[in-house]
Amino acid sequence: MPKINQKYAPLWTGSYRYAIISGGRGSGKSFVTQSFVRDLSYQIEQKIITTRYTMTSAKKSVIPEFSAKLDIDPSPYNHEEPMRVDFELIDSTYTNKTSNSEITFTGLKTSSGVQTANLKSIEGLTCWLMEEAEELIDDGTETQACTFDRLDDSIRKVGADLRTILVWNPSNEDSFIYKRFFKPYGLDITFNGIHEDILYIYTTYEDNEENLHPSFKRKAENVRKVNPARYDHIYMGIPIRENANALWKALTMISPYRIDSLPEMRRVVVGVDPSVTSSGKQDECGIIACGEGYEGHYYVMRDESGLMSPAEWGKNAVGLYREVKADKIVAEVNQGGDLVEMNLKSVDVVPVKKVHATRGKMVRAEPIAALYEEGKVHHVGHFSDLEHEMVSYTGEKSQVSPNRLDALVWALTELAIEKGPDMSIGFI
């Protein structure tokens, strides 16, 4: 049974109006906060809404995750049965039959826009839990409050303990949450405690090790050795400062166009930026699957990049090719030459397009960044490692090679710019 570390205890015991849950990958944020609203629902007449910014189908995403929490602990009314016996699911709402409290799961963003009007119409809201809250932006105008305030202001039931809980992987210091809840008070992201009516909880995977497989820690340590900046951001939850010279900006080019459900694809390719050695200091191998929809937009589908030997990345690239039913693999061969193609085809006979980088990374990436600016590229879910490279890489010689970004650029270039026959090419 997973154990909840003591840093999260104030969620249950503290007195607060807002709770900001910050931390890196593997810190258990989602597990803990879903467990909290589960427990909160045993109080009488709680009306809880759980959101993510983009969630086209709660039943395919967050509801199965929450449902698993109902089998972990016994019912407080019948210790021989799991909590599940106390709950009933209708559509996207769980009702706790012992208290008549409700937990509704939905997304803020739908195909028709941000649906705060529909959410505000829910009477008697007492608690709002937002996961992936790094997606919140200050979208207010001179005449209209921002999305956060419009929904937060609707949590106003008289006589109830009201809570707004924001769970985020700290993105950057330009983000809405940082500017609203940290910067005005001079608080560091690692602060734990209560300031005014705001509870701050910061935690990392190091606080949650007993719930993690040893391989998770090994991977984190490998990333720390190879790319300390990425380790600090992804695993320690430290916000990055977007580089003004980077081609991508998260808040204007990535987050607004993120989706959580993939439409039908016209073409799919897997981009590969190989690692040629298997020493402890080698670069990661970039392996990214992208697709082109029938409407002319492009979709980042999967990121299977990582530190791998040539044999491992060959198997992973071909495996991803099969899983996403790709048309081809596009692989850079500047390092490794024909060995790259041979490595892939030693796994299986797959179509491989060999590409040569004849100009700098930033120059190759510019046309792809332009597609993002036009809103034509959508990330299907969150790709923290990839997005970190996108908003921080500037081409400086001191920077670690952005292998995920390179693989992304090769894949999207093949789909959007280079649509010719398979051949060895040098372009842009």
TIDO-682263 format. One line per field, with one value per residue (C-alpha): residue number from 1; x negated, z, y negated. Coordinates in pm, whole numbers, m for minus. Layout:
resi <- NUM; ...
xx <- X; ...
zz <- Z; ...
yy <- Y; ...
//
This chain:
resi <- 1; 2; 3; 4; 5; 6; 7; 8; 9; 10; 11; 12; 13; 14; 15; 16; 17; 18; 19; 20; 21; 22; 23; 24; 25; 26; 27; 28; 29; 30; 31; 32; 33; 34; 35; 36; 37; 38; 39; 40; 41; 42; 43; 44; 45; 46; 47; 48; 49; 50; 51; 52; 53; 54; 55; 56; 57; 58; 59; 60; 61; 62; 63; 64; 65; 66; 67; 68; 69; 70; 71; 72; 73; 74; 75; 76; 77; 78; 79; 80; 81; 82; 83; 84; 85; 86; 87; 88; 89; 90; 91; 92; 93; 94; 95; 96; 97; 98; 99; 100; 101; 102; 103; 104; 105; 106; 107; 108; 109; 110; 111; 112; 113; 114; 115; 116; 117; 118; 119; 120; 121; 122; 123; 124; 125; 126; 127; 128; 129; 130; 131; 132; 133; 134; 135; 136; 137; 138; 139; 140; 141; 142; 143; 144; 145; 146; 147; 148; 149; 150; 151; 152; 153; 154; 155; 156; 157; 158; 159; 160; 161; 162; 163; 164; 165; 166; 167; 168; 169; 170; 171; 172; 173; 174; 175; 176; 177; 178; 179; 180; 181; 182; 183; 184; 185; 186; 187; 188; 189; 190; 191; 192; 193; 194; 195; 196; 197; 198; 199; 200; 201; 202; 203; 204; 205; 206; 207; 208; 209; 210; 211; 212; 213; 214; 215; 216; 217; 218; 219; 220; 221; 222; 223; 224; 225; 226; 227; 228; 229; 230; 231; 232; 233; 234; 235; 236; 237; 238; 239; 240; 241; 242; 243; 244; 245; 246; 247; 248; 249; 250; 251; 252; 253; 254; 255; 256; 257; 258; 259; 260; 261; 262; 263; 264; 265; 266; 267; 268; 269; 270; 271; 272; 273; 274; 275; 276; 277; 278; 279; 280; 281; 282; 283; 284; 285; 286; 287; 288; 289; 290; 291; 292; 293; 294; 295; 296; 297; 298; 299; 300; 301; 302; 303; 304; 305; 306; 307; 308; 309; 310; 311; 312; 313; 314; 315; 316; 317; 318; 319; 320; 321; 322; 323; 324; 325; 326; 327; 328; 329; 330; 331; 332; 333; 334; 335; 336; 337; 338; 339; 340; 341; 342; 343; 344; 345; 346; 347; 348; 349; 350; 351; 352; 353; 354; 355; 356; 357; 358; 359; 360; 361; 362; 363; 364; 365; 366; 367; 368; 369; 370; 371; 372; 373; 374; 375; 376; 377; 378; 379; 380; 381; 382; 383; 384; 385; 386; 387; 388; 389; 390; 391; 392; 393; 394; 395; 396; 397; 398; 399; 400; 401; 402; 403; 404; 405; 406; 407; 408; 409; 410; 411; 412; 413; 414; 415; 416; 417; 418; 419; 420; 421; 422; 423; 424; 425; 426; 427; 428
xx <- 0; m150; m252; m190; m491; m443; m495; m141; 17; 129; 372; 577; 490; 421; 653; 627; 826; 569; 317; 30; m126; m463; m717; m893; m829; m770; m677; m330; m135; 153; 190; 200; 442; 685; 669; 742; 1059; 1168; 1141; 1296; 1605; 1691; 1780; 2143; 2253; 1915; 1933; 1590; 1478; 1157; 1022; 738; 694; 752; 962; 1183; 1277; 1265; 1367; 1052; 809; 859; 1159; 972; 685; 922; 1114; 797; 778; 1111; 958; 659; 816; 1112; 1442; 1460; 1806; 1717; 1354; 1412; 1488; 1289; 1402; 1545; 1864; 1937; 1924; 2146; 2032; 2282; 2137; 1837; 1948; 1875; 2128; 2027; 2341; 2252; 2249; 2422; 2108; 2004; 1677; 1711; 1431; 1399; 1167; 1147; 1077; 1308; 1326; 1543; 1314; 1273; 1593; 1584; 1947; 2064; 1850; 1961; 2322; 2257; 2422; 2268; 1906; 1685; 1358; 1175; 879; 687; 418; 158; 225; m89; 141; 328; 261; 358; 622; 817; 904; 995; 1360; 1337; 1155; 914; 1021; 879; 1059; 1389; 1402; 1238; 1493; 1775; 1650; 1840; 2083; 2167; 2076; 1844; 1466; 1370; 1061; 885; 600; 357; 119; m162; m497; m666; m716; m880; m888; m658; m381; m48; m90; m439; m334; m13; m122; m500; m648; m422; m517; m886; m849; m1080; m930; m1069; m878; m673; m423; m127; m140; 180; 452; 230; 81; m241; m369; m690; m817; m1032; m1080; m1339; m1050; m861; m1135; m964; m678; m908; m1085; m1467; m1493; m1322; m1597; m1867; m1715; m1692; m2056; m2162; m1981; m2147; m2491; m2424; m2201; m2188; m1958; m1697; m1730; m1660; m1353; m1199; m1288; m1338; m1055; m1257; m1105; m1310; m1369; m1269; m1560; m1464; m1677; m1502; m1272; m984; m780; m572; m287; m220; m337; m290; m37; 250; 258; 212; 474; 529; 690; 541; 755; 723; 382; 302; m68; m290; m670; m922; m1213; m1542; m1849; m2083; m2332; m2625; m2813; m2703; m2945; m2821; m2855; m2680; m2395; m2042; m1891; m1596; m1299; m982; m664; m469; m168; 10; 387; 625; 693; 328; 222; m61; m68; m347; m234; m507; m850; m1051; m1388; m1646; m1994; m2033; m2294; m2269; m2100; m1845; m1754; m1725; m1471; m1282; m1264; m1137; m899; m753; m728; m511; m300; m199; m175; m422; m495; m870; m1156; m1353; m1703; m1994; m2312; m2576; m2721; m2725; m2646; m2516; m2556; m2242; m2031; m2195; m2119; m1751; m1720; m1895; m1580; m1336; m1311; m1150; m1152; m1427; m1489; m1844; m1889; m2210; m2230; m2409; m2322; m2293; m2025; m1864; m1838; m1681; m1435; m1312; m1047; m913; m896; m700; m440; m405; m356; m73; 95; 54; m137; 34; m125; 97; 40; m265; m625; m821; m1170; m1110; m944; m1232; m1470; m1240; m1216; m1576; m1797; m1962; m2245; m2521; m2823; m2810; m2462; m2393; m2284; m1900; m1843; m1468; m1433; m1643; m1424; m1113; m1248; m1339; m994; m797; m1024; m948; m574; m540; m832; m1014; m747; m958; m1067; m1277; m1644; m1948; m1904; m2073; m1829; m1767
zz <- 0; m97; 193; 202; 320; 609; 400; 271; 617; 634; 349; 602; 921; 818; 800; 459; 168; m102; m130; m379; m430; m605; m690; m955; m1120; m888; m586; m557; m598; m800; m585; m264; m377; m526; m200; m14; m209; m170; 208; 199; 32; 357; 503; 465; 161; m3; m370; m524; m879; m1011; m1332; m1573; m1828; m2118; m2063; m2351; m2181; m1802; m1819; m2016; m1805; m1452; m1344; m1375; m1177; m902; m907; m814; m492; m382; m351; m138; 200; 378; 418; 750; 792; 700; 751; 570; 243; 36; 6; m334; m172; m49; m396; m703; m1044; m1279; m1593; m1466; m1105; m807; m524; m175; m59; 309; 296; m31; m129; m494; m687; m1051; m1304; m1607; m1816; m1827; m2199; m2452; m2831; m2807; m2570; m2197; m2022; m1703; m1758; m1734; m1428; m1251; m1287; m1047; m726; m384; m484; m179; m326; m657; m727; m1043; m1163; m1420; m1306; m1480; m1782; m1622; m1788; m1714; m1985; m1825; m1996; m1879; m1862; m1768; m1495; m1588; m1603; m1259; m1086; m1261; m1134; m798; m723; m766; m468; m206; m17; 310; 624; 450; 459; 106; m71; m400; m453; m739; m827; m1064; m1197; m1164; m1518; m1523; m1337; m1595; m1515; m1368; m1043; m975; m1036; m834; m536; m500; m642; m458; m120; m195; m144; m291; m476; m207; 77; 300; 535; 552; 446; 510; 394; 149; 225; 38; m1; m192; m232; m462; m550; m271; m23; m199; m258; m70; m324; m630; m812; m779; m1155; m1118; m891; m1119; m1416; m1219; m1114; m1473; m1584; m1300; m1425; m1794; m1773; m1428; m1545; m1669; m1348; m1139; m1343; m1410; m1094; m835; m957; m990; m1237; m1543; m1670; m2032; m2238; m2434; m2722; m2739; m3037; m2826; m2548; m2338; m2246; m2598; m2832; m2652; m2368; m2552; m2821; m2602; m2636; m2465; m2744; m3083; m3395; m3697; m3859; m4227; m4180; m3886; m3862; m3589; m3565; m3429; m3320; m3233; m2955; m3097; m2783; m2462; m2216; m1900; m2049; m2380; m2501; m2484; m2795; m2917; m3028; m3102; m3286; m3470; m3696; m3955; m3928; m4219; m4135; m4189; m3825; m3666; m3345; m3107; m3002; m2806; m2656; m2597; m2567; m2305; m2224; m2422; m2591; m2971; m2938; m2693; m2894; m3209; m3041; m2887; m3213; m3409; m3126; m3133; m3513; m3474; m3187; m3361; m3704; m3850; m4220; m4169; m3935; m4006; m3859; m3852; m3971; m3917; m3640; m3721; m4091; m4236; m3894; m3782; m4056; m4000; m3627; m3697; m3963; m3745; m3533; m3821; m4186; m4160; m4397; m4286; m4428; m4360; m4310; m4282; m4079; m4308; m4112; m3745; m3508; m3459; m3833; m3888; m3607; m3720; m3969; m3707; m3443; m3697; m3717; m3338; m3354; m3601; m3361; m3602; m3370; m3076; m2796; m2710; m2337; m2151; m2254; m1977; m2089; m2449; m2359; m2127; m2421; m2645; m2418; m2297; m2593; m2774; m2962; m2724; m2731; m2355; m2371; m2371; m2711; m2732; m2871; m2808; m2980; m3272; m3313; m3299; m3566; m3796; m3759; m3812; m4097; m4274; m4224; m4288; m4505; m4672; m4845; m5118; m5181; m4935; m4989; m4808; m4789; m4655; m4605; m4452
yy <- 0; m340; m561; m936; m1136; m1377; m1689; m1638; m1605; m1974; m1906; m1708; m1897; m2257; m2557; m2723; m2864; m2785; m2502; m2514; m2171; m2198; m1934; m1736; m1404; m1111; m1323; m1169; m1495; m1352; m1041; m1243; m1514; m1263; m1069; m1393; m1477; m1115; m1155; m1502; m1359; m1177; m1516; m1619; m1821; m1866; m1953; m1901; m1965; m1810; m1956; m1945; m2219; m1984; m1672; m1565; m1241; m1219; m852; m769; m968; m1096; m886; m552; m709; m821; m494; m306; m511; m360; m13; m110; m183; m26; m203; m391; m239; 119; 216; 545; 364; 111; m249; m167; m34; m388; m547; m551; m676; m841; m998; m1199; m1237; m1015; m1042; m937; m759; m799; m1181; m1270; m1462; m1474; m1473; m1584; m1538; m1764; m1975; m2353; m2353; m2190; m2192; m2502; m2690; m2737; m2629; m2836; m2941; m2579; m2512; m2830; m2715; m2426; m2543; m2497; m2432; m2387; m2260; m2291; m2064; m2149; m1913; m2018; m2374; m2497; m2529; m2821; m3155; m3512; m3536; m3819; m4146; m4494; m4389; m4020; m3830; m3552; m3186; m3112; m3397; m3333; m2977; m3045; m3318; m3066; m2865; m3061; m2839; m3013; m2820; m2574; m2535; m2643; m2512; m2571; m2324; m2379; m2097; m2185; m2087; m2428; m2547; m2888; m3216; m3376; m3130; m3236; m3041; m3174; m3534; m3500; m3293; m3316; m3636; m3888; m3736; m3685; m3310; m3049; m2755; m2522; m2693; m2463; m2622; m2859; m3224; m3418; m3174; m2985; m2643; m2568; m2214; m2142; m1788; m1576; m1213; m1194; m1230; m950; m694; m412; m425; m427; m147; m159; m209; m549; m677; m535; m718; m1042; m1012; m947; m1264; m1457; m1353; m1418; m1727; m1893; m2174; m1927; m1727; m2037; m2121; m1780; m1589; m1863; m2083; m2403; m2653; m2729; m3076; m3076; m3198; m3507; m3377; m3038; m2982; m2849; m3010; m2770; m3004; m3132; m2855; m2522; m2535; m2709; m2441; m2134; m1858; m1524; m1323; m1244; m1288; m1061; m1087; m1111; m1036; m944; m941; m867; m1108; m974; m1167; m878; m831; m639; m538; m369; m531; m698; m1046; m996; m1213; m1091; m940; m1145; m935; m1135; m1029; m1300; m1290; m1502; m1532; m1556; m1921; m2017; m2042; m1847; m1643; m1544; m1198; m1022; m1084; m767; m938; m849; m729; m408; m196; m169; 170; 28; m279; m72; 156; m137; m331; m32; 55; m296; m277; 31; m105; m427; m258; m504; m541; m563; m643; m962; m936; m1178; m1008; m1275; m1060; m694; m715; m391; m227; m413; m257; 82; 58; m2; 263; 520; 506; 525; 426; 83; m216; m454; m800; m911; m1284; m1488; m1807; m2053; m2367; m2458; m2331; m2671; m2733; m2389; m2454; m2797; m2674; m2433; m2707; m2914; m2634; m2649; m3026; m2971; m2727; m2438; m2202; m2033; m1834; m1539; m1548; m1675; m1618; m1787; m1682; m1779; m2108; m2195; m2168; m2369; m2673; m2674; m2581; m2872; m2706; m2817; m2589; m2535; m2380; m2006; m1878; m1884; m1538; m1533; m1868; m1747; m1438; m1657; m1889; m1599; m1444; m1765; m1873; m1547; m1595; m1967; m2077; m1789; m1581; m1436; m1072; m875; m951; m1082; m1457; m1765; m2046; m2386
//
